[in-house]
Amino acid sequence: MKEMLAGETLEHLKPFGIVVKSRRQAADIEAFSIPLLKTLIDEHRVVILRGFAPLAGSALPEFCRRLGEPLEWEFGTVNELSVKPLAGNYLYTSRAVPFHWDGAFVGRIPRYIFFHCDAAPPRASGGETLFCDTLRLLARATPAERELWRRMAITYTTEKIVHYGGTFTSPLITRHPDTGEEVLRFAEPVEDLNPVRLKIEGIPESAQKDFLDDMHLRLNDESACYAHEWAEGDVLIADNHRLLHGRRAFTESAARRIRRVNIL
């Protein structure tokens, strides 16, 4: 279904998400209504702005400040996601990135994740960013499963090789800070570069592998998971409280350059 905005079209995605496409070539994205953008994110979880003029240089963090406070890292506010030689962390390789949520290791959870695609990999070369709507995942679980998950907590540990690291503990199910909805807070283990180790409380050790395998299937289930295939110039804003996100592996030779800002 497509609906008309003033100068844009809306295209609904499956199982969730929306594309706002400019009807004018290289339209000024800075003229887009911020209250409307926030409303669309609240309703659709993922919003893609397509066909607008790119946000070059400092224009990107400046636009993000209109949505909230950008999270400052050691390198600044803009994280450049691309394949880097001798990378010590899987984020800067062509490998898959397991599902997680941003900000957990620094104790400041962003409200939004803002992506700007400067170069997109060719079709069929991988590199899709994955988003799981945890409200949908929870709705499909049985009452007994949800009750068990409410009693579970997980401690995550990783070495600080890049901009995050350390140890923290989170309940498996928490509340959305604005709406009070139950959301799933879960990060999959990482076994290769910069491993992330999990200590799971609330279920027997003998049941933990089955739990991890089952959760992996639920996170990737097409009823709750949206896979975004990037196009150059795409701007994507995602709800970091309701969603978990990850990435599919891609061909190492494929160009894939994305700038990301976390917004509190």
PyMOL commands that set and color helices and strands:
alter all, ss='L'
color gray80, all
select helices_A, chain A and resi 29-31+34-44+59-65+90-92+104-106+134-140+143-150+205-220
alter helices_A, ss='H'
color red, helices_A
select strands_A, chain A and resi 2-4+8-12+18-22+46-50+79-81+97-100+112-119+129-133+153-158+166-171+173-175+182-184+196-201+225-228+235-239+243-247+257-263
alter strands_A, ss='S'
color yellow, strands_A
deselect
rebuild
show_as cartoon
